[in-house]
Amino acid sequence: MATSDDPGPAISSEHIERLTANLGRVEELSRRLVDVMAHKSGHNPALDGPNQQLFAQAAAAYWHEAINNPARIIEQQVAYWGKTVTHFAEAQQAMLKGAALQAPEDPGPKDARFRNPLWDTHPYFNFIKQQYQINAKAIQDAVEAAEDMDAKEKKRLAYFARQIVDLMAPTNFLATNPDALEKAVSTEGQSLVAGLENLVRDLEANDGELVVRLADETAFELGKNIATSKGQVVYRNRMIELIQYEAQTEKVHETPIVIFPPWINKFYIL
């Protein structure tokens, strides 16, 4: 066990070389990222998410509710800031002590994003996690409390609120994700290089639009590790194409087999 006088394990020259090389690679990829975004060819409407008008309608419906019920909004804000200030004071005390926190005996509902013990025992990550949960609950409660909203508008608002809450999760950011930080340290920065390479490659392949690849397109070769059969489209409408494959035997069944693959763009799954 290392004592306070023990400087810890020495960092080898090979470690420094790999770290330096990876940092250089990150810098190069960052330049490519900026370049591809600067030369984005244009807007691809096929990649659009929900229309901006839907966001505006949901926001307008909520603010109309807020204006009609100002007391409720004030009550929600008082409760939120009370919890936030209390939490901040407790976090300050924990950080000043500099000691690991005791993990709670009953952590409540399990969230797979926060499985790392550091979320409960490290003052910094514990503060980040708990404040995120306070923020998330405040947003969700505000939506639920909007009792006078149209049911359709409220459902739409709840959907957008969930997307925002999930987007802002601390696990989505390097500086607030202990798993990502541990991985970056243990791999001497290689995990950062790999992630940035994936991002830049996907952007460059789609003229600056972020379309995430789900498979390595270079790994498949027709006739070697991917099969194909002759056939033709015998029926098409706006929803489907019906493909009839050529028979591979002299005799066939009178009633053909119809296969409906899952509608998840992975037609090899049957």
C-alpha atoms as a printed R data frame, in Angstrom:
    type eleno elety resid chain resno       x       y       z
1   ATOM     1    CA   MET     A     1   0.000   0.000   0.000
2   ATOM     2    CA   ALA     A     2   1.373   3.405  -0.947
3   ATOM     3    CA   THR     A     3   2.024   5.878   1.866
4   ATOM     4    CA   SER     A     4   1.718   9.653   1.731
5   ATOM     5    CA   ASP     A     5   5.442   9.816   0.939
6   ATOM     6    CA   ASP     A     6   5.136   7.312  -1.899
7   ATOM     7    CA   PRO     A     7   4.886   9.130  -5.266
8   ATOM     8    CA   GLY     A     8   3.086   6.134  -6.730
9   ATOM     9    CA   PRO     A     9   3.985   4.097  -9.791
10  ATOM    10    CA   ALA     A    10   6.412   5.744 -12.187
11  ATOM    11    CA   ILE     A    11   5.137   6.749 -15.600
12  ATOM    12    CA   SER     A    12   7.137   4.990 -18.274
13  ATOM    13    CA   SER     A    13   8.489   6.685 -21.377
14  ATOM    14    CA   GLU     A    14   6.325   4.357 -23.498
15  ATOM    15    CA   HIS     A    15   3.243   5.588 -21.641
16  ATOM    16    CA   ILE     A    16   4.172   9.202 -22.299
17  ATOM    17    CA   GLU     A    17   4.849   8.462 -25.983
18  ATOM    18    CA   ARG     A    18   1.465   6.777 -26.456
19  ATOM    19    CA   LEU     A    19  -0.332   9.567 -24.631
20  ATOM    20    CA   THR     A    20   1.462  12.211 -26.692
21  ATOM    21    CA   ALA     A    21   0.662  10.369 -29.918
22  ATOM    22    CA   ASN     A    22  -3.009  10.084 -28.998
23  ATOM    23    CA   LEU     A    23  -3.222  13.755 -28.067
24  ATOM    24    CA   GLY     A    24  -1.698  14.605 -31.434
25  ATOM    25    CA   ARG     A    25  -4.262  12.381 -33.118
26  ATOM    26    CA   VAL     A    26  -7.077  14.128 -31.221
27  ATOM    27    CA   GLU     A    27  -5.770  17.488 -32.451
28  ATOM    28    CA   GLU     A    28  -5.670  16.251 -36.049
29  ATOM    29    CA   LEU     A    29  -9.193  14.802 -35.842
30  ATOM    30    CA   SER     A    30 -10.464  18.021 -34.298
31  ATOM    31    CA   ARG     A    31  -9.164  19.954 -37.311
32  ATOM    32    CA   ARG     A    32 -10.908  17.525 -39.649
33  ATOM    33    CA   LEU     A    33 -14.106  17.891 -37.629
34  ATOM    34    CA   VAL     A    34 -14.041  21.668 -37.925
35  ATOM    35    CA   ASP     A    35 -13.245  21.402 -41.641
36  ATOM    36    CA   VAL     A    36 -16.103  19.045 -42.478
37  ATOM    37    CA   MET     A    37 -18.585  21.165 -40.539
38  ATOM    38    CA   ALA     A    38 -17.325  24.342 -42.224
39  ATOM    39    CA   HIS     A    39 -17.783  22.814 -45.688
40  ATOM    40    CA   LYS     A    40 -21.153  21.206 -45.072
41  ATOM    41    CA   SER     A    41 -22.733  20.972 -48.504
42  ATOM    42    CA   GLY     A    42 -26.295  21.727 -47.537
43  ATOM    43    CA   HIS     A    43 -29.365  20.722 -45.597
44  ATOM    44    CA   ASN     A    44 -30.761  17.201 -46.024
45  ATOM    45    CA   PRO     A    45 -34.484  17.290 -45.142
46  ATOM    46    CA   ALA     A    46 -34.566  13.478 -44.984
47  ATOM    47    CA   LEU     A    47 -32.548  13.687 -41.759
48  ATOM    48    CA   ASP     A    48 -34.800  16.223 -40.061
49  ATOM    49    CA   GLY     A    49 -36.237  15.494 -36.655
50  ATOM    50    CA   PRO     A    50 -39.629  16.820 -35.535
51  ATOM    51    CA   ASN     A    51 -40.619  20.041 -37.261
52  ATOM    52    CA   GLN     A    52 -39.612  23.173 -35.354
53  ATOM    53    CA   GLN     A    53 -43.244  24.197 -35.374
54  ATOM    54    CA   LEU     A    54 -44.045  21.252 -33.112
55  ATOM    55    CA   PHE     A    55 -41.511  22.491 -30.542
56  ATOM    56    CA   ALA     A    56 -42.990  25.986 -30.768
57  ATOM    57    CA   GLN     A    57 -46.534  24.689 -30.330
58  ATOM    58    CA   ALA     A    58 -45.580  22.648 -27.275
59  ATOM    59    CA   ALA     A    59 -43.721  25.581 -25.724
60  ATOM    60    CA   ALA     A    60 -46.580  27.997 -26.469
61  ATOM    61    CA   ALA     A    61 -49.111  25.641 -24.924
62  ATOM    62    CA   TYR     A    62 -47.018  25.359 -21.760
63  ATOM    63    CA   TRP     A    63 -46.478  29.115 -21.430
64  ATOM    64    CA   HIS     A    64 -50.200  29.687 -21.918
65  ATOM    65    CA   GLU     A    65 -50.771  27.306 -19.016
66  ATOM    66    CA   ALA     A    66 -48.090  29.092 -16.957
67  ATOM    67    CA   ILE     A    67 -49.635  32.521 -17.556
68  ATOM    68    CA   ASN     A    68 -53.039  31.259 -16.491
69  ATOM    69    CA   ASN     A    69 -51.627  29.601 -13.360
70  ATOM    70    CA   PRO     A    70 -48.762  31.817 -12.131
71  ATOM    71    CA   ALA     A    71 -49.103  30.665  -8.505
72  ATOM    72    CA   ARG     A    72 -48.362  27.090  -9.522
73  ATOM    73    CA   ILE     A    73 -45.203  28.116 -11.394
74  ATOM    74    CA   ILE     A    74 -43.981  30.168  -8.444
75  ATOM    75    CA   GLU     A    75 -44.606  27.249  -6.100
76  ATOM    76    CA   GLN     A    76 -42.668  24.900  -8.367
77  ATOM    77    CA   GLN     A    77 -39.753  27.341  -8.629
78  ATOM    78    CA   VAL     A    78 -39.590  27.867  -4.856
79  ATOM    79    CA   ALA     A    79 -39.517  24.104  -4.297
80  ATOM    80    CA   TYR     A    80 -36.854  23.599  -6.984
81  ATOM    81    CA   TRP     A    81 -34.515  26.320  -5.738
82  ATOM    82    CA   GLY     A    82 -34.965  25.188  -2.153
83  ATOM    83    CA   LYS     A    83 -33.789  21.688  -3.055
84  ATOM    84    CA   THR     A    84 -30.969  23.037  -5.218
85  ATOM    85    CA   VAL     A    85 -29.572  25.378  -2.556
86  ATOM    86    CA   THR     A    86 -29.768  22.649   0.106
87  ATOM    87    CA   HIS     A    87 -28.045  20.192  -2.197
88  ATOM    88    CA   PHE     A    88 -25.312  22.705  -3.075
89  ATOM    89    CA   ALA     A    89 -24.610  23.381   0.616
90  ATOM    90    CA   GLU     A    90 -24.380  19.659   1.359
91  ATOM    91    CA   ALA     A    91 -22.085  19.122  -1.635
92  ATOM    92    CA   GLN     A    92 -19.794  21.950  -0.495
93  ATOM    93    CA   GLN     A    93 -19.402  20.367   2.924
94  ATOM    94    CA   ALA     A    94 -18.637  16.975   1.381
95  ATOM    95    CA   MET     A    95 -16.024  18.442  -0.987
96  ATOM    96    CA   LEU     A    96 -14.344  20.408   1.803
97  ATOM    97    CA   LYS     A    97 -13.983  17.232   3.833
98  ATOM    98    CA   GLY     A    98 -12.309  15.574   0.853
99  ATOM    99    CA   ALA     A    99 -13.369  12.111   1.981
100 ATOM   100    CA   ALA     A   100 -15.327   9.504   0.094
101 ATOM   101    CA   LEU     A   101 -19.064   9.506   0.728
102 ATOM   102    CA   GLN     A   102 -20.921   6.556   2.151
103 ATOM   103    CA   ALA     A   103 -23.025   4.883  -0.493
104 ATOM   104    CA   PRO     A   104 -26.717   4.905   0.505
105 ATOM   105    CA   GLU     A   105 -28.175   1.628   1.750
106 ATOM   106    CA   ASP     A   106 -31.285   2.215  -0.342
107 ATOM   107    CA   PRO     A   107 -30.242   4.054  -3.513
108 ATOM   108    CA   GLY     A   108 -33.807   4.031  -4.828
109 ATOM   109    CA   PRO     A   109 -34.807   2.985  -8.352
110 ATOM   110    CA   LYS     A   110 -31.865   1.615 -10.313
111 ATOM   111    CA   ASP     A   111 -30.615   3.604 -13.283
112 ATOM   112    CA   ALA     A   112 -28.123   1.724 -15.464
113 ATOM   113    CA   ARG     A   113 -26.426   4.992 -16.387
114 ATOM   114    CA   PHE     A   114 -25.218   5.441 -12.808
115 ATOM   115    CA   ARG     A   115 -23.867   1.966 -12.047
116 ATOM   116    CA   ASN     A   116 -20.332   3.209 -11.363
117 ATOM   117    CA   PRO     A   117 -19.846   3.390  -7.541
118 ATOM   118    CA   LEU     A   118 -18.209   6.815  -7.951
119 ATOM   119    CA   TRP     A   119 -21.636   8.304  -8.622
120 ATOM   120    CA   ASP     A   120 -22.436   7.620  -4.952
121 ATOM   121    CA   THR     A   121 -19.049   7.841  -3.236
122 ATOM   122    CA   HIS     A   122 -17.175  10.670  -4.977
123 ATOM   123    CA   PRO     A   123 -18.365  14.154  -3.872
124 ATOM   124    CA   TYR     A   124 -18.029  15.680  -7.354
125 ATOM   125    CA   PHE     A   125 -19.851  12.948  -9.270
126 ATOM   126    CA   ASN     A   126 -22.426  12.558  -6.516
127 ATOM   127    CA   PHE     A   127 -23.200  16.287  -6.732
128 ATOM   128    CA   ILE     A   128 -23.525  16.104 -10.525
129 ATOM   129    CA   LYS     A   129 -25.803  13.065 -10.381
130 ATOM   130    CA   GLN     A   130 -28.101  14.366  -7.674
131 ATOM   131    CA   GLN     A   131 -28.429  17.813  -9.252
132 ATOM   132    CA   TYR     A   132 -29.297  16.183 -12.571
133 ATOM   133    CA   GLN     A   133 -31.980  14.122 -10.835
134 ATOM   134    CA   ILE     A   134 -33.357  17.249  -9.130
135 ATOM   135    CA   ASN     A   135 -33.472  19.064 -12.477
136 ATOM   136    CA   ALA     A   136 -35.085  16.099 -14.226
137 ATOM   137    CA   LYS     A   137 -37.777  15.713 -11.579
138 ATOM   138    CA   ALA     A   138 -38.516  19.448 -11.630
139 ATOM   139    CA   ILE     A   139 -39.063  19.348 -15.400
140 ATOM   140    CA   GLN     A   140 -41.200  16.218 -15.255
141 ATOM   141    CA   ASP     A   141 -43.270  17.538 -12.346
142 ATOM   142    CA   ALA     A   142 -43.863  20.821 -14.172
143 ATOM   143    CA   VAL     A   143 -45.273  18.928 -17.141
144 ATOM   144    CA   GLU     A   144 -47.428  16.680 -14.976
145 ATOM   145    CA   ALA     A   145 -48.816  19.676 -13.088
146 ATOM   146    CA   ALA     A   146 -50.082  21.310 -16.288
147 ATOM   147    CA   GLU     A   147 -53.608  20.063 -15.693
148 ATOM   148    CA   ASP     A   148 -55.470  22.473 -17.978
149 ATOM   149    CA   MET     A   149 -53.502  21.721 -21.140
150 ATOM   150    CA   ASP     A   150 -55.020  19.984 -24.108
151 ATOM   151    CA   ALA     A   151 -54.311  16.234 -23.779
152 ATOM   152    CA   LYS     A   152 -52.559  16.045 -27.137
153 ATOM   153    CA   GLU     A   153 -50.380  19.087 -26.420
154 ATOM   154    CA   LYS     A   154 -49.498  17.762 -22.966
155 ATOM   155    CA   LYS     A   155 -48.464  14.402 -24.399
156 ATOM   156    CA   ARG     A   156 -46.279  16.170 -26.958
157 ATOM   157    CA   LEU     A   157 -44.756  18.391 -24.265
158 ATOM   158    CA   ALA     A   158 -44.010  15.351 -22.082
159 ATOM   159    CA   TYR     A   159 -42.246  13.676 -24.998
160 ATOM   160    CA   PHE     A   160 -40.024  16.684 -25.724
161 ATOM   161    CA   ALA     A   161 -39.300  17.101 -22.007
162 ATOM   162    CA   ARG     A   162 -38.087  13.486 -21.778
163 ATOM   163    CA   GLN     A   163 -35.792  14.023 -24.756
164 ATOM   164    CA   ILE     A   164 -34.259  17.115 -23.141
165 ATOM   165    CA   VAL     A   165 -33.835  15.356 -19.789
166 ATOM   166    CA   ASP     A   166 -32.114  12.376 -21.425
167 ATOM   167    CA   LEU     A   167 -29.963  14.638 -23.603
168 ATOM   168    CA   MET     A   168 -28.616  16.528 -20.601
169 ATOM   169    CA   ALA     A   169 -27.686  13.405 -18.606
170 ATOM   170    CA   PRO     A   170 -24.131  13.765 -17.193
171 ATOM   171    CA   THR     A   171 -23.246  10.370 -18.673
172 ATOM   172    CA   ASN     A   172 -23.383  12.022 -22.118
173 ATOM   173    CA   PHE     A   173 -20.425  14.305 -21.405
174 ATOM   174    CA   LEU     A   174 -16.779  13.359 -20.911
175 ATOM   175    CA   ALA     A   175 -16.078  15.728 -18.017
176 ATOM   176    CA   THR     A   176 -19.011  14.399 -15.980
177 ATOM   177    CA   ASN     A   177 -18.808  10.695 -16.803
178 ATOM   178    CA   PRO     A   178 -16.493   8.677 -14.522
179 ATOM   179    CA   ASP     A   179 -16.634   5.636 -16.804
180 ATOM   180    CA   ALA     A   180 -15.477   7.650 -19.812
181 ATOM   181    CA   LEU     A   181 -12.733   9.366 -17.810
182 ATOM   182    CA   GLU     A   182 -11.467   6.070 -16.385
183 ATOM   183    CA   LYS     A   183 -11.448   4.578 -19.884
184 ATOM   184    CA   ALA     A   184  -9.521   7.555 -21.268
185 ATOM   185    CA   VAL     A   185  -6.888   7.232 -18.547
186 ATOM   186    CA   SER     A   186  -6.550   3.445 -18.757
187 ATOM   187    CA   THR     A   187  -6.203   3.541 -22.576
188 ATOM   188    CA   GLU     A   188  -3.834   6.533 -22.562
189 ATOM   189    CA   GLY     A   189  -6.345   8.546 -24.562
190 ATOM   190    CA   GLN     A   190  -7.004   5.856 -27.180
191 ATOM   191    CA   SER     A   191 -10.715   5.699 -26.288
192 ATOM   192    CA   LEU     A   192 -11.018   9.428 -27.080
193 ATOM   193    CA   VAL     A   193  -9.276   8.905 -30.403
194 ATOM   194    CA   ALA     A   194 -11.568   5.998 -31.317
195 ATOM   195    CA   GLY     A   195 -14.722   7.943 -30.479
196 ATOM   196    CA   LEU     A   196 -13.602  11.041 -32.339
197 ATOM   197    CA   GLU     A   197 -12.585   8.939 -35.348
198 ATOM   198    CA   ASN     A   198 -16.080   7.444 -35.485
199 ATOM   199    CA   LEU     A   199 -17.672  10.893 -35.322
200 ATOM   200    CA   VAL     A   200 -15.438  12.416 -38.009
201 ATOM   201    CA   ARG     A   201 -15.801   9.394 -40.287
202 ATOM   202    CA   ASP     A   202 -19.605   9.497 -40.104
203 ATOM   203    CA   LEU     A   203 -19.673  13.227 -40.794
204 ATOM   204    CA   GLU     A   204 -17.243  13.004 -43.708
205 ATOM   205    CA   ALA     A   205 -19.186  10.143 -45.268
206 ATOM   206    CA   ASN     A   206 -22.412  12.169 -45.269
207 ATOM   207    CA   ASP     A   207 -21.278  15.679 -46.236
208 ATOM   208    CA   GLY     A   208 -21.391  17.011 -42.687
209 ATOM   209    CA   GLU     A   209 -24.668  15.367 -41.693
210 ATOM   210    CA   LEU     A   210 -24.443  13.106 -38.644
211 ATOM   211    CA   VAL     A   211 -25.616   9.675 -39.789
212 ATOM   212    CA   VAL     A   212 -24.237   7.061 -37.419
213 ATOM   213    CA   ARG     A   213 -22.975   3.884 -39.061
214 ATOM   214    CA   LEU     A   214 -24.317   0.724 -37.453
215 ATOM   215    CA   ALA     A   215 -21.858  -1.649 -39.137
216 ATOM   216    CA   ASP     A   216 -18.480  -1.748 -40.802
217 ATOM   217    CA   GLU     A   217 -19.369  -1.544 -44.495
218 ATOM   218    CA   THR     A   218 -15.935  -2.811 -45.530
219 ATOM   219    CA   ALA     A   219 -16.376  -6.075 -43.603
220 ATOM   220    CA   PHE     A   220 -18.817  -7.649 -46.075
221 ATOM   221    CA   GLU     A   221 -18.085  -9.160 -49.475
222 ATOM   222    CA   LEU     A   222 -20.820 -10.408 -51.776
223 ATOM   223    CA   GLY     A   223 -20.648 -14.181 -52.188
224 ATOM   224    CA   LYS     A   224 -18.149 -14.563 -49.363
225 ATOM   225    CA   ASN     A   225 -19.793 -13.538 -46.122
226 ATOM   226    CA   ILE     A   226 -23.051 -12.085 -47.445
227 ATOM   227    CA   ALA     A   227 -25.569 -14.012 -49.538
228 ATOM   228    CA   THR     A   228 -27.880 -12.889 -52.300
229 ATOM   229    CA   SER     A   229 -30.514 -14.494 -54.505
230 ATOM   230    CA   LYS     A   230 -31.935 -13.507 -57.877
231 ATOM   231    CA   GLY     A   231 -35.398 -12.023 -57.763
232 ATOM   232    CA   GLN     A   232 -37.596  -9.139 -58.763
233 ATOM   233    CA   VAL     A   233 -40.077  -6.727 -57.243
234 ATOM   234    CA   VAL     A   234 -43.568  -7.967 -58.174
235 ATOM   235    CA   TYR     A   235 -45.549  -5.444 -56.138
236 ATOM   236    CA   ARG     A   236 -44.830  -2.029 -54.702
237 ATOM   237    CA   ASN     A   237 -46.802   0.611 -52.815
238 ATOM   238    CA   ARG     A   238 -45.839   3.535 -50.584
239 ATOM   239    CA   MET     A   239 -45.208   1.188 -47.646
240 ATOM   240    CA   ILE     A   240 -43.646  -2.009 -49.004
241 ATOM   241    CA   GLU     A   241 -41.951  -3.808 -51.848
242 ATOM   242    CA   LEU     A   242 -42.833  -7.461 -52.419
243 ATOM   243    CA   ILE     A   243 -39.845  -9.397 -53.747
244 ATOM   244    CA   GLN     A   244 -40.257 -12.763 -55.479
245 ATOM   245    CA   TYR     A   245 -37.065 -14.805 -55.513
246 ATOM   246    CA   GLU     A   246 -36.249 -17.263 -58.280
247 ATOM   247    CA   ALA     A   247 -36.619 -20.918 -57.412
248 ATOM   248    CA   GLN     A   248 -33.434 -22.877 -56.780
249 ATOM   249    CA   THR     A   249 -35.076 -26.287 -57.332
250 ATOM   250    CA   GLU     A   250 -37.045 -27.903 -60.165
251 ATOM   251    CA   LYS     A   251 -40.188 -28.248 -58.055
252 ATOM   252    CA   VAL     A   252 -41.708 -25.697 -55.709
253 ATOM   253    CA   HIS     A   253 -44.699 -25.568 -53.365
254 ATOM   254    CA   GLU     A   254 -47.904 -24.267 -54.856
255 ATOM   255    CA   THR     A   255 -48.298 -21.788 -51.969
256 ATOM   256    CA   PRO     A   256 -45.220 -19.607 -51.529
257 ATOM   257    CA   ILE     A   257 -43.704 -18.634 -48.206
258 ATOM   258    CA   VAL     A   258 -44.077 -14.960 -47.350
259 ATOM   259    CA   ILE     A   259 -41.418 -13.525 -45.038
260 ATOM   260    CA   PHE     A   260 -41.983 -10.290 -43.140
261 ATOM   261    CA   PRO     A   261 -38.630  -9.090 -41.776
262 ATOM   262    CA   PRO     A   262 -38.569  -6.711 -38.793
263 ATOM   263    CA   TRP     A   263 -39.086  -3.101 -39.851
264 ATOM   264    CA   ILE     A   264 -35.885  -1.878 -38.252
265 ATOM   265    CA   ASN     A   265 -33.658  -1.606 -41.335
266 ATOM   266    CA   LYS     A   266 -31.997  -4.902 -40.439
267 ATOM   267    CA   PHE     A   267 -33.582  -7.210 -42.952
268 ATOM   268    CA   TYR     A   268 -31.208 -10.074 -42.224
269 ATOM   269    CA   ILE     A   269 -33.034 -10.704 -38.918
270 ATOM   270    CA   LEU     A   270 -35.780 -13.299 -39.359
